[in-house]
Amino acid sequence: MPINVLMPALSPTMEKGNLAKWLKKEGDAIKSGDVIAEIETDKATMEVEAVDEGVLAKILVAEGTADVPVNELIALIAEEGEDPGSVQAPKGGAEAKTAPVEPKGTPDQNAAPDGSHASYARVDQVPEGAKPNGAAQPAGSGDRVFASPLARRIAKQEGVDLSAVKGSGPHGRVIQRDVQAAIENGTAKAGAAAKPEAKSEGKSAPAPEKSAPKAAAAGGAPAGLSLDQVKGFYEKGSFEEVPLDGMRKTIAKRLTEAMQVAPHFYLTVDCELDALMKLRETLNGSAGKDKDGKPLFKLSVNDFVIKAMGLALTRVPAANAVWAEDRILRFKHAEVGVAVAIDGGLFTPVIRKADQKTLSTISNEMKDFAGRARAKKLKPEEYQGGVTSVSNLGMFGIKHFTAVINPPQSSILAVGAGEKRVVVKDGQPTVAQVMTATLSCDHRVLDGALGAELIAAFKGLIENPMGMLV
């Protein structure tokens, strides 16, 4: 029987991806480990490796196709001894999907509904809700409903009973589109079935109010305004339409949700940089040279900021945490993301164990991350997660700004430019180089006093940078 090749999930939250390019054509022999296709997510282009051997018999999704759902059947591989020309696409088209399974097991465990076998790329991750043996778990089985975090948030906001929603995601998981469909159809409202029909002295009950128009999913446009209505505000021909790419859609959606869901509050401090600038000059001057005569490292102010934020998190361990629905996850080491601007968006690669790494290691990692971010070559595990982030606009001359927290992180530090300012020391005015930093905090995780303790620890390390070397 033919082997199904399914659209892989390149991250735990991925629901769709773009099939950018096929690297094999129909009739090509496939070996385990061969790169067969390139998949684009909102953040990166990933190579997909074949798990099984055979002949690529039929390509079902053409290259360049956008928004292919995870688990969509994209190709068929003929097994050894099977005639590739006789392989036919399963009836039902997009409905012919199978859940990911373990590569080992009984034939019944590995068989797809049509008798074929399911094949996943090695980059695939078993989605949340999968049983240990790889079998699908229905969305509403038992006491637990398997649903994505976004689906849960929308359901909670709209009063939707998730147990009454049929999931279309991996393993029957309820995802965003399922909840939105339930809302649009007026079904699955929490407690709807238990409410008796209202009666009042022979009068019929009033019709339920229609729910307000929802904000646009890709960025929270004002409720009820269609594209044509928005365009109607402006003179025809005075603008051009720029379609949203995957990255811009994701940025708009995630940060809109962040502002709506995470209660932000902000703490601002001024940090004197004179001692840090002197130490930076000394360390850069003492850097060794490689075989080509280039310095082994060149520290930036941002490298000190990352290190200081990592150490501050470990010195205030209660702040080294993130919100996780019904609990808080507290971490043993500091993971600090750093915003890297690219054309049309940004990446936030994460420096793992920033509290333990030397300044030179952080500097070299950031140079590597920044280069690969601009080429969109970062791996998902390199920009996912993290507890906090650093967003530095000082190079643009920005003195002060506030940043939006990047979920699931619980804070983000907005760093402005260092500049000469008049400050008072020992009752006398003097000139010092000063940088303004503003910490955005998720109030579900950090209370005001805890946030203040964290940014005070950061300020202390910036103004006494020798503490980062010991």
Contacts in CASP RR format, 6 or more apart in sequence:
PFRMAT RR
TARGET T0000
AUTHOR 0000-0000-0000
METHOD contacts of the structure
MODEL  1
MPINVLMPALSPTMEKGNLAKWLKKEGDAIKSGDVIAEIETDKATMEVEA
VDEGVLAKILVAEGTADVPVNELIALIAEEGEDPGSVQAPKGGAEAKTAP
VEPKGTPDQNAAPDGSHASYARVDQVPEGAKPNGAAQPAGSGDRVFASPL
ARRIAKQEGVDLSAVKGSGPHGRVIQRDVQAAIENGTAKAGAAAKPEAKS
EGKSAPAPEKSAPKAAAAGGAPAGLSLDQVKGFYEKGSFEEVPLDGMRKT
IAKRLTEAMQVAPHFYLTVDCELDALMKLRETLNGSAGKDKDGKPLFKLS
VNDFVIKAMGLALTRVPAANAVWAEDRILRFKHAEVGVAVAIDGGLFTPV
IRKADQKTLSTISNEMKDFAGRARAKKLKPEEYQGGVTSVSNLGMFGIKH
FTAVINPPQSSILAVGAGEKRVVVKDGQPTVAQVMTATLSCDHRVLDGAL
GAELIAAFKGLIENPMGMLV
1 79 0 8 1.000
1 82 0 8 1.000
1 114 0 8 1.000
1 115 0 8 1.000
1 116 0 8 1.000
1 117 0 8 1.000
2 57 0 8 1.000
2 58 0 8 1.000
2 76 0 8 1.000
2 77 0 8 1.000
2 78 0 8 1.000
2 79 0 8 1.000
2 82 0 8 1.000
2 87 0 8 1.000
2 116 0 8 1.000
3 52 0 8 1.000
3 54 0 8 1.000
3 76 0 8 1.000
3 77 0 8 1.000
3 78 0 8 1.000
3 79 0 8 1.000
3 116 0 8 1.000
3 117 0 8 1.000
3 118 0 8 1.000
3 119 0 8 1.000
4 73 0 8 1.000
4 76 0 8 1.000
4 96 0 8 1.000
4 98 0 8 1.000
4 112 0 8 1.000
4 116 0 8 1.000
4 117 0 8 1.000
4 118 0 8 1.000
4 119 0 8 1.000
5 36 0 8 1.000
5 50 0 8 1.000
5 73 0 8 1.000
5 74 0 8 1.000
5 75 0 8 1.000
5 76 0 8 1.000
5 77 0 8 1.000
5 119 0 8 1.000
5 121 0 8 1.000
6 70 0 8 1.000
6 71 0 8 1.000
6 72 0 8 1.000
6 73 0 8 1.000
6 74 0 8 1.000
6 97 0 8 1.000
6 98 0 8 1.000
6 100 0 8 1.000
6 118 0 8 1.000
6 119 0 8 1.000
6 120 0 8 1.000
7 17 0 8 1.000
7 19 0 8 1.000
7 39 0 8 1.000
7 61 0 8 1.000
7 68 0 8 1.000
7 69 0 8 1.000
7 70 0 8 1.000
7 71 0 8 1.000
7 72 0 8 1.000
7 73 0 8 1.000
7 74 0 8 1.000
8 39 0 8 1.000
8 48 0 8 1.000
8 70 0 8 1.000
8 120 0 8 1.000
8 121 0 8 1.000
8 123 0 8 1.000
8 124 0 8 1.000
9 70 0 8 1.000
9 71 0 8 1.000
9 124 0 8 1.000
9 125 0 8 1.000
9 127 0 8 1.000
9 170 0 8 1.000
10 17 0 8 1.000
10 39 0 8 1.000
10 41 0 8 1.000
10 44 0 8 1.000
10 46 0 8 1.000
10 123 0 8 1.000
10 124 0 8 1.000
10 125 0 8 1.000
10 380 0 8 1.000
11 41 0 8 1.000
11 125 0 8 1.000
11 380 0 8 1.000
11 384 0 8 1.000
12 125 0 8 1.000
12 127 0 8 1.000
12 128 0 8 1.000
13 148 0 8 1.000
13 149 0 8 1.000
13 150 0 8 1.000
14 41 0 8 1.000
14 70 0 8 1.000
15 69 0 8 1.000
15 70 0 8 1.000
15 148 0 8 1.000
15 169 0 8 1.000
15 175 0 8 1.000
15 176 0 8 1.000
15 177 0 8 1.000
16 67 0 8 1.000
16 68 0 8 1.000
16 69 0 8 1.000
16 70 0 8 1.000
17 39 0 8 1.000
17 40 0 8 1.000
17 41 0 8 1.000
17 66 0 8 1.000
17 67 0 8 1.000
17 68 0 8 1.000
17 70 0 8 1.000
18 39 0 8 1.000
18 40 0 8 1.000
18 41 0 8 1.000
18 64 0 8 1.000
18 65 0 8 1.000
18 66 0 8 1.000
18 67 0 8 1.000
18 68 0 8 1.000
18 246 0 8 1.000
19 37 0 8 1.000
19 39 0 8 1.000
19 40 0 8 1.000
19 61 0 8 1.000
19 62 0 8 1.000
19 63 0 8 1.000
19 64 0 8 1.000
19 65 0 8 1.000
19 68 0 8 1.000
19 74 0 8 1.000
20 37 0 8 1.000
20 38 0 8 1.000
20 39 0 8 1.000
20 40 0 8 1.000
20 45 0 8 1.000
20 63 0 8 1.000
20 64 0 8 1.000
21 37 0 8 1.000
21 38 0 8 1.000
21 63 0 8 1.000
21 64 0 8 1.000
22 36 0 8 1.000
22 37 0 8 1.000
22 59 0 8 1.000
22 63 0 8 1.000
23 35 0 8 1.000
23 36 0 8 1.000
23 37 0 8 1.000
23 38 0 8 1.000
23 47 0 8 1.000
24 30 0 8 1.000
24 34 0 8 1.000
24 36 0 8 1.000
24 37 0 8 1.000
24 56 0 8 1.000
25 56 0 8 1.000
25 59 0 8 1.000
26 56 0 8 1.000
26 57 0 8 1.000
26 58 0 8 1.000
26 59 0 8 1.000
26 84 0 8 1.000
27 55 0 8 1.000
27 56 0 8 1.000
27 57 0 8 1.000
27 84 0 8 1.000
28 55 0 8 1.000
28 56 0 8 1.000
29 54 0 8 1.000
29 55 0 8 1.000
29 56 0 8 1.000
30 36 0 8 1.000
30 50 0 8 1.000
30 52 0 8 1.000
30 53 0 8 1.000
30 54 0 8 1.000
30 55 0 8 1.000
30 56 0 8 1.000
30 77 0 8 1.000
31 50 0 8 1.000
31 53 0 8 1.000
31 54 0 8 1.000
32 50 0 8 1.000
32 51 0 8 1.000
32 52 0 8 1.000
32 53 0 8 1.000
33 49 0 8 1.000
33 50 0 8 1.000
33 51 0 8 1.000
33 122 0 8 1.000
34 49 0 8 1.000
34 50 0 8 1.000
35 47 0 8 1.000
35 48 0 8 1.000
35 49 0 8 1.000
35 50 0 8 1.000
36 48 0 8 1.000
36 49 0 8 1.000
36 50 0 8 1.000
36 56 0 8 1.000
36 75 0 8 1.000
36 121 0 8 1.000
37 47 0 8 1.000
37 48 0 8 1.000
37 63 0 8 1.000
37 74 0 8 1.000
37 75 0 8 1.000
38 45 0 8 1.000
38 46 0 8 1.000
38 47 0 8 1.000
38 48 0 8 1.000
39 45 0 8 1.000
39 46 0 8 1.000
39 47 0 8 1.000
39 48 0 8 1.000
40 46 0 8 1.000
41 246 0 8 1.000
41 380 0 8 1.000
42 245 0 8 1.000
42 246 0 8 1.000
42 247 0 8 1.000
42 249 0 8 1.000
42 250 0 8 1.000
43 247 0 8 1.000
43 250 0 8 1.000
43 347 0 8 1.000
43 376 0 8 1.000
43 378 0 8 1.000
43 380 0 8 1.000
43 383 0 8 1.000
44 376 0 8 1.000
44 377 0 8 1.000
44 378 0 8 1.000
44 379 0 8 1.000
44 380 0 8 1.000
45 376 0 8 1.000
45 377 0 8 1.000
46 123 0 8 1.000
46 379 0 8 1.000
46 380 0 8 1.000
47 123 0 8 1.000
48 121 0 8 1.000
48 123 0 8 1.000
49 121 0 8 1.000
49 122 0 8 1.000
49 123 0 8 1.000
50 77 0 8 1.000
50 119 0 8 1.000
50 121 0 8 1.000
51 103 0 8 1.000
51 119 0 8 1.000
51 120 0 8 1.000
51 121 0 8 1.000
51 122 0 8 1.000
52 77 0 8 1.000
52 79 0 8 1.000
52 117 0 8 1.000
52 119 0 8 1.000
53 80 0 8 1.000
54 77 0 8 1.000
54 78 0 8 1.000
54 79 0 8 1.000
54 80 0 8 1.000
55 77 0 8 1.000
55 78 0 8 1.000
55 82 0 8 1.000
55 84 0 8 1.000
56 75 0 8 1.000
56 76 0 8 1.000
56 77 0 8 1.000
56 78 0 8 1.000
56 84 0 8 1.000
57 76 0 8 1.000
57 77 0 8 1.000
57 78 0 8 1.000
57 82 0 8 1.000
57 84 0 8 1.000
57 85 0 8 1.000
57 87 0 8 1.000
58 75 0 8 1.000
58 76 0 8 1.000
58 84 0 8 1.000
58 87 0 8 1.000
58 88 0 8 1.000
58 89 0 8 1.000
59 74 0 8 1.000
59 75 0 8 1.000
60 73 0 8 1.000
60 74 0 8 1.000
60 75 0 8 1.000
60 76 0 8 1.000
60 89 0 8 1.000
60 93 0 8 1.000
61 68 0 8 1.000
61 72 0 8 1.000
61 73 0 8 1.000
61 74 0 8 1.000
61 75 0 8 1.000
68 74 0 8 1.000
69 94 0 8 1.000
69 168 0 8 1.000
69 169 0 8 1.000
70 127 0 8 1.000
70 169 0 8 1.000
70 170 0 8 1.000
71 97 0 8 1.000
71 98 0 8 1.000
71 99 0 8 1.000
71 100 0 8 1.000
71 169 0 8 1.000
71 170 0 8 1.000
72 94 0 8 1.000
72 97 0 8 1.000
73 89 0 8 1.000
73 90 0 8 1.000
73 93 0 8 1.000
73 94 0 8 1.000
73 96 0 8 1.000
73 97 0 8 1.000
73 98 0 8 1.000
76 87 0 8 1.000
76 89 0 8 1.000
76 116 0 8 1.000
77 119 0 8 1.000
78 84 0 8 1.000
78 85 0 8 1.000
78 87 0 8 1.000
89 96 0 8 1.000
90 96 0 8 1.000
90 114 0 8 1.000
90 116 0 8 1.000
96 114 0 8 1.000
98 112 0 8 1.000
98 113 0 8 1.000
98 116 0 8 1.000
98 118 0 8 1.000
99 118 0 8 1.000
99 130 0 8 1.000
99 134 0 8 1.000
99 135 0 8 1.000
99 136 0 8 1.000
99 170 0 8 1.000
99 171 0 8 1.000
99 172 0 8 1.000
100 118 0 8 1.000
100 120 0 8 1.000
100 124 0 8 1.000
100 126 0 8 1.000
100 127 0 8 1.000
100 130 0 8 1.000
100 134 0 8 1.000
100 170 0 8 1.000
100 171 0 8 1.000
101 109 0 8 1.000
101 110 0 8 1.000
101 118 0 8 1.000
101 134 0 8 1.000
101 135 0 8 1.000
102 109 0 8 1.000
102 110 0 8 1.000
102 133 0 8 1.000
102 134 0 8 1.000
103 110 0 8 1.000
109 133 0 8 1.000
109 134 0 8 1.000
109 135 0 8 1.000
110 117 0 8 1.000
110 118 0 8 1.000
111 117 0 8 1.000
112 118 0 8 1.000
126 134 0 8 1.000
127 169 0 8 1.000
127 170 0 8 1.000
127 171 0 8 1.000
127 173 0 8 1.000
128 146 0 8 1.000
128 148 0 8 1.000
128 173 0 8 1.000
129 137 0 8 1.000
129 146 0 8 1.000
129 170 0 8 1.000
129 171 0 8 1.000
129 173 0 8 1.000
130 136 0 8 1.000
130 137 0 8 1.000
130 170 0 8 1.000
130 171 0 8 1.000
131 137 0 8 1.000
131 171 0 8 1.000
136 171 0 8 1.000
136 172 0 8 1.000
137 146 0 8 1.000
137 171 0 8 1.000
137 172 0 8 1.000
138 172 0 8 1.000
139 145 0 8 1.000
139 146 0 8 1.000
139 147 0 8 1.000
139 162 0 8 1.000
139 163 0 8 1.000
139 165 0 8 1.000
139 166 0 8 1.000
139 167 0 8 1.000
139 172 0 8 1.000
139 173 0 8 1.000
139 174 0 8 1.000
140 146 0 8 1.000
140 162 0 8 1.000
140 163 0 8 1.000
145 162 0 8 1.000
145 163 0 8 1.000
145 174 0 8 1.000
146 171 0 8 1.000
146 172 0 8 1.000
146 173 0 8 1.000
146 174 0 8 1.000
147 155 0 8 1.000
147 162 0 8 1.000
147 165 0 8 1.000
147 167 0 8 1.000
147 173 0 8 1.000
147 174 0 8 1.000
147 175 0 8 1.000
147 179 0 8 1.000
148 173 0 8 1.000
148 174 0 8 1.000
148 175 0 8 1.000
148 176 0 8 1.000
149 325 0 8 1.000
150 175 0 8 1.000
150 176 0 8 1.000
150 257 0 8 1.000
151 162 0 8 1.000
151 174 0 8 1.000
151 175 0 8 1.000
151 176 0 8 1.000
151 178 0 8 1.000
151 179 0 8 1.000
152 162 0 8 1.000
152 325 0 8 1.000
153 257 0 8 1.000
153 261 0 8 1.000
154 160 0 8 1.000
154 176 0 8 1.000
154 179 0 8 1.000
154 180 0 8 1.000
154 183 0 8 1.000
155 161 0 8 1.000
155 162 0 8 1.000
155 165 0 8 1.000
155 174 0 8 1.000
155 179 0 8 1.000
158 179 0 8 1.000
158 183 0 8 1.000
158 211 0 8 1.000
159 189 0 8 1.000
159 190 0 8 1.000
160 179 0 8 1.000
160 182 0 8 1.000
160 183 0 8 1.000
160 188 0 8 1.000
160 189 0 8 1.000
160 190 0 8 1.000
161 188 0 8 1.000
161 189 0 8 1.000
161 190 0 8 1.000
161 191 0 8 1.000
161 192 0 8 1.000
162 174 0 8 1.000
162 179 0 8 1.000
162 188 0 8 1.000
164 182 0 8 1.000
164 187 0 8 1.000
164 188 0 8 1.000
165 174 0 8 1.000
165 178 0 8 1.000
165 179 0 8 1.000
165 182 0 8 1.000
165 188 0 8 1.000
166 172 0 8 1.000
166 174 0 8 1.000
166 178 0 8 1.000
167 173 0 8 1.000
167 174 0 8 1.000
167 175 0 8 1.000
167 178 0 8 1.000
168 175 0 8 1.000
168 177 0 8 1.000
168 178 0 8 1.000
169 175 0 8 1.000
169 178 0 8 1.000
176 217 0 8 1.000
180 214 0 8 1.000
180 217 0 8 1.000
182 188 0 8 1.000
183 211 0 8 1.000
183 214 0 8 1.000
197 205 0 8 1.000
198 205 0 8 1.000
198 206 0 8 1.000
199 205 0 8 1.000
212 223 0 8 1.000
213 223 0 8 1.000
213 224 0 8 1.000
214 223 0 8 1.000
215 221 0 8 1.000
215 222 0 8 1.000
215 223 0 8 1.000
215 256 0 8 1.000
217 253 0 8 1.000
218 244 0 8 1.000
218 249 0 8 1.000
218 252 0 8 1.000
218 253 0 8 1.000
219 249 0 8 1.000
219 252 0 8 1.000
219 253 0 8 1.000
219 256 0 8 1.000
220 252 0 8 1.000
220 256 0 8 1.000
221 230 0 8 1.000
231 239 0 8 1.000
244 252 0 8 1.000
245 344 0 8 1.000
247 344 0 8 1.000
247 345 0 8 1.000
248 344 0 8 1.000
248 345 0 8 1.000
251 345 0 8 1.000
251 346 0 8 1.000
254 406 0 8 1.000
254 407 0 8 1.000
255 404 0 8 1.000
255 406 0 8 1.000
257 407 0 8 1.000
258 404 0 8 1.000
258 405 0 8 1.000
258 406 0 8 1.000
258 407 0 8 1.000
259 404 0 8 1.000
261 407 0 8 1.000
262 323 0 8 1.000
262 405 0 8 1.000
262 407 0 8 1.000
262 442 0 8 1.000
262 443 0 8 1.000
262 444 0 8 1.000
263 442 0 8 1.000
263 443 0 8 1.000
263 444 0 8 1.000
264 404 0 8 1.000
264 405 0 8 1.000
264 440 0 8 1.000
264 441 0 8 1.000
264 442 0 8 1.000
264 443 0 8 1.000
265 440 0 8 1.000
265 441 0 8 1.000
265 443 0 8 1.000
265 448 0 8 1.000
266 402 0 8 1.000
266 438 0 8 1.000
266 439 0 8 1.000
266 440 0 8 1.000
266 441 0 8 1.000
267 438 0 8 1.000
267 439 0 8 1.000
267 441 0 8 1.000
267 448 0 8 1.000
267 451 0 8 1.000
267 452 0 8 1.000
267 455 0 8 1.000
268 400 0 8 1.000
268 436 0 8 1.000
268 437 0 8 1.000
268 438 0 8 1.000
268 439 0 8 1.000
269 436 0 8 1.000
269 437 0 8 1.000
269 455 0 8 1.000
269 456 0 8 1.000
269 458 0 8 1.000
269 459 0 8 1.000
270 421 0 8 1.000
270 434 0 8 1.000
270 435 0 8 1.000
270 436 0 8 1.000
270 437 0 8 1.000
271 434 0 8 1.000
271 435 0 8 1.000
271 436 0 8 1.000
271 437 0 8 1.000
271 458 0 8 1.000
271 459 0 8 1.000
271 460 0 8 1.000
271 462 0 8 1.000
271 463 0 8 1.000
272 423 0 8 1.000
272 432 0 8 1.000
272 433 0 8 1.000
272 434 0 8 1.000
272 462 0 8 1.000
272 463 0 8 1.000
273 301 0 8 1.000
273 418 0 8 1.000
273 432 0 8 1.000
273 433 0 8 1.000
273 434 0 8 1.000
273 435 0 8 1.000
273 462 0 8 1.000
274 432 0 8 1.000
274 433 0 8 1.000
275 463 0 8 1.000
275 464 0 8 1.000
275 465 0 8 1.000
275 466 0 8 1.000
276 301 0 8 1.000
276 304 0 8 1.000
276 462 0 8 1.000
276 463 0 8 1.000
276 465 0 8 1.000
277 301 0 8 1.000
277 433 0 8 1.000
279 465 0 8 1.000
279 466 0 8 1.000
280 299 0 8 1.000
280 301 0 8 1.000
280 304 0 8 1.000
280 465 0 8 1.000
283 299 0 8 1.000
283 359 0 8 1.000
284 295 0 8 1.000
284 297 0 8 1.000
284 298 0 8 1.000
284 299 0 8 1.000
285 295 0 8 1.000
287 295 0 8 1.000
287 296 0 8 1.000
287 297 0 8 1.000
287 298 0 8 1.000
287 360 0 8 1.000
288 295 0 8 1.000
288 296 0 8 1.000
289 295 0 8 1.000
289 296 0 8 1.000
290 296 0 8 1.000
296 360 0 8 1.000
297 359 0 8 1.000
297 360 0 8 1.000
297 363 0 8 1.000
297 364 0 8 1.000
298 363 0 8 1.000
299 359 0 8 1.000
299 360 0 8 1.000
299 363 0 8 1.000
300 363 0 8 1.000
301 418 0 8 1.000
301 435 0 8 1.000
302 338 0 8 1.000
302 366 0 8 1.000
302 390 0 8 1.000
302 392 0 8 1.000
302 415 0 8 1.000
303 359 0 8 1.000
303 362 0 8 1.000
303 363 0 8 1.000
303 366 0 8 1.000
304 359 0 8 1.000
304 462 0 8 1.000
304 465 0 8 1.000
304 468 0 8 1.000
305 390 0 8 1.000
305 392 0 8 1.000
305 413 0 8 1.000
305 415 0 8 1.000
305 437 0 8 1.000
305 462 0 8 1.000
306 336 0 8 1.000
306 337 0 8 1.000
306 338 0 8 1.000
306 351 0 8 1.000
306 354 0 8 1.000
306 362 0 8 1.000
306 366 0 8 1.000
306 390 0 8 1.000
307 354 0 8 1.000
307 357 0 8 1.000
307 359 0 8 1.000
307 362 0 8 1.000
307 461 0 8 1.000
307 468 0 8 1.000
308 458 0 8 1.000
308 460 0 8 1.000
308 461 0 8 1.000
308 462 0 8 1.000
308 465 0 8 1.000
308 468 0 8 1.000
309 334 0 8 1.000
309 336 0 8 1.000
309 354 0 8 1.000
309 388 0 8 1.000
309 390 0 8 1.000
309 413 0 8 1.000
309 458 0 8 1.000
310 334 0 8 1.000
310 336 0 8 1.000
310 354 0 8 1.000
310 355 0 8 1.000
310 388 0 8 1.000
311 334 0 8 1.000
311 354 0 8 1.000
311 355 0 8 1.000
311 457 0 8 1.000
311 461 0 8 1.000
311 467 0 8 1.000
311 468 0 8 1.000
312 319 0 8 1.000
312 454 0 8 1.000
312 455 0 8 1.000
312 457 0 8 1.000
312 458 0 8 1.000
312 461 0 8 1.000
313 319 0 8 1.000
313 320 0 8 1.000
313 331 0 8 1.000
313 334 0 8 1.000
313 336 0 8 1.000
313 355 0 8 1.000
313 387 0 8 1.000
313 388 0 8 1.000
313 454 0 8 1.000
314 320 0 8 1.000
314 333 0 8 1.000
314 334 0 8 1.000
314 355 0 8 1.000
315 457 0 8 1.000
316 450 0 8 1.000
316 451 0 8 1.000
316 453 0 8 1.000
316 454 0 8 1.000
316 457 0 8 1.000
317 330 0 8 1.000
318 330 0 8 1.000
318 450 0 8 1.000
319 410 0 8 1.000
319 411 0 8 1.000
319 445 0 8 1.000
319 446 0 8 1.000
319 450 0 8 1.000
319 451 0 8 1.000
319 453 0 8 1.000
319 454 0 8 1.000
320 330 0 8 1.000
320 331 0 8 1.000
320 334 0 8 1.000
320 387 0 8 1.000
321 328 0 8 1.000
321 329 0 8 1.000
321 330 0 8 1.000
321 331 0 8 1.000
321 387 0 8 1.000
321 410 0 8 1.000
321 445 0 8 1.000
322 328 0 8 1.000
322 329 0 8 1.000
322 331 0 8 1.000
322 386 0 8 1.000
322 387 0 8 1.000
322 408 0 8 1.000
322 409 0 8 1.000
322 410 0 8 1.000
322 445 0 8 1.000
323 408 0 8 1.000
323 410 0 8 1.000
323 442 0 8 1.000
323 444 0 8 1.000
323 445 0 8 1.000
324 408 0 8 1.000
328 445 0 8 1.000
331 387 0 8 1.000
333 352 0 8 1.000
333 353 0 8 1.000
333 354 0 8 1.000
333 355 0 8 1.000
333 356 0 8 1.000
334 353 0 8 1.000
334 354 0 8 1.000
334 355 0 8 1.000
334 387 0 8 1.000
334 388 0 8 1.000
335 350 0 8 1.000
335 351 0 8 1.000
335 352 0 8 1.000
335 353 0 8 1.000
335 354 0 8 1.000
335 385 0 8 1.000
335 386 0 8 1.000
335 387 0 8 1.000
335 388 0 8 1.000
336 350 0 8 1.000
336 351 0 8 1.000
336 354 0 8 1.000
336 386 0 8 1.000
336 387 0 8 1.000
336 388 0 8 1.000
336 389 0 8 1.000
336 390 0 8 1.000
337 348 0 8 1.000
337 349 0 8 1.000
337 350 0 8 1.000
337 351 0 8 1.000
337 386 0 8 1.000
337 388 0 8 1.000
337 389 0 8 1.000
337 390 0 8 1.000
337 409 0 8 1.000
338 348 0 8 1.000
338 349 0 8 1.000
338 350 0 8 1.000
338 351 0 8 1.000
338 366 0 8 1.000
338 369 0 8 1.000
338 389 0 8 1.000
338 390 0 8 1.000
338 392 0 8 1.000
339 346 0 8 1.000
339 347 0 8 1.000
339 348 0 8 1.000
339 389 0 8 1.000
339 390 0 8 1.000
339 391 0 8 1.000
339 392 0 8 1.000
339 403 0 8 1.000
340 346 0 8 1.000
340 347 0 8 1.000
340 348 0 8 1.000
340 349 0 8 1.000
340 369 0 8 1.000
340 370 0 8 1.000
340 373 0 8 1.000
340 374 0 8 1.000
342 373 0 8 1.000
342 374 0 8 1.000
342 376 0 8 1.000
343 374 0 8 1.000
347 369 0 8 1.000
347 373 0 8 1.000
347 378 0 8 1.000
347 383 0 8 1.000
348 383 0 8 1.000
348 389 0 8 1.000
348 406 0 8 1.000
349 366 0 8 1.000
349 369 0 8 1.000
349 370 0 8 1.000
349 373 0 8 1.000
349 378 0 8 1.000
349 382 0 8 1.000
349 383 0 8 1.000
350 382 0 8 1.000
350 383 0 8 1.000
350 384 0 8 1.000
350 385 0 8 1.000
350 386 0 8 1.000
351 357 0 8 1.000
351 362 0 8 1.000
351 365 0 8 1.000
351 366 0 8 1.000
354 362 0 8 1.000
357 365 0 8 1.000
359 468 0 8 1.000
359 469 0 8 1.000
369 378 0 8 1.000
369 382 0 8 1.000
372 378 0 8 1.000
373 383 0 8 1.000
385 408 0 8 1.000
385 409 0 8 1.000
386 408 0 8 1.000
386 409 0 8 1.000
387 409 0 8 1.000
387 410 0 8 1.000
387 411 0 8 1.000
388 409 0 8 1.000
388 410 0 8 1.000
388 411 0 8 1.000
388 412 0 8 1.000
388 413 0 8 1.000
389 403 0 8 1.000
389 406 0 8 1.000
389 409 0 8 1.000
389 411 0 8 1.000
389 412 0 8 1.000
389 413 0 8 1.000
390 412 0 8 1.000
390 413 0 8 1.000
390 415 0 8 1.000
391 403 0 8 1.000
391 412 0 8 1.000
391 413 0 8 1.000
391 414 0 8 1.000
391 415 0 8 1.000
392 415 0 8 1.000
392 416 0 8 1.000
393 401 0 8 1.000
393 414 0 8 1.000
393 415 0 8 1.000
393 416 0 8 1.000
393 417 0 8 1.000
394 415 0 8 1.000
394 416 0 8 1.000
394 417 0 8 1.000
394 418 0 8 1.000
395 417 0 8 1.000
396 417 0 8 1.000
397 416 0 8 1.000
397 417 0 8 1.000
398 416 0 8 1.000
398 417 0 8 1.000
399 416 0 8 1.000
399 417 0 8 1.000
399 419 0 8 1.000
399 436 0 8 1.000
400 414 0 8 1.000
400 416 0 8 1.000
400 436 0 8 1.000
400 438 0 8 1.000
401 414 0 8 1.000
401 416 0 8 1.000
401 438 0 8 1.000
402 414 0 8 1.000
402 438 0 8 1.000
402 440 0 8 1.000
403 412 0 8 1.000
403 413 0 8 1.000
403 414 0 8 1.000
403 438 0 8 1.000
403 440 0 8 1.000
404 412 0 8 1.000
404 440 0 8 1.000
405 411 0 8 1.000
405 412 0 8 1.000
405 440 0 8 1.000
405 441 0 8 1.000
405 442 0 8 1.000
406 412 0 8 1.000
409 442 0 8 1.000
410 441 0 8 1.000
410 442 0 8 1.000
410 444 0 8 1.000
410 445 0 8 1.000
410 446 0 8 1.000
411 439 0 8 1.000
411 440 0 8 1.000
411 441 0 8 1.000
411 442 0 8 1.000
411 445 0 8 1.000
411 446 0 8 1.000
411 451 0 8 1.000
411 454 0 8 1.000
412 439 0 8 1.000
412 440 0 8 1.000
413 437 0 8 1.000
413 438 0 8 1.000
413 439 0 8 1.000
413 440 0 8 1.000
413 455 0 8 1.000
413 458 0 8 1.000
414 437 0 8 1.000
414 438 0 8 1.000
414 439 0 8 1.000
414 440 0 8 1.000
415 435 0 8 1.000
415 436 0 8 1.000
415 437 0 8 1.000
416 435 0 8 1.000
416 436 0 8 1.000
416 437 0 8 1.000
417 435 0 8 1.000
418 433 0 8 1.000
418 434 0 8 1.000
418 435 0 8 1.000
419 433 0 8 1.000
419 434 0 8 1.000
419 435 0 8 1.000
420 431 0 8 1.000
420 432 0 8 1.000
420 433 0 8 1.000
420 434 0 8 1.000
421 431 0 8 1.000
421 432 0 8 1.000
421 433 0 8 1.000
421 434 0 8 1.000
422 429 0 8 1.000
422 430 0 8 1.000
422 431 0 8 1.000
423 429 0 8 1.000
423 430 0 8 1.000
423 431 0 8 1.000
423 432 0 8 1.000
423 434 0 8 1.000
424 430 0 8 1.000
425 432 0 8 1.000
435 462 0 8 1.000
437 455 0 8 1.000
437 458 0 8 1.000
437 459 0 8 1.000
437 462 0 8 1.000
439 451 0 8 1.000
439 454 0 8 1.000
439 455 0 8 1.000
439 458 0 8 1.000
441 448 0 8 1.000
441 451 0 8 1.000
446 454 0 8 1.000
461 467 0 8 1.000
461 468 0 8 1.000
END
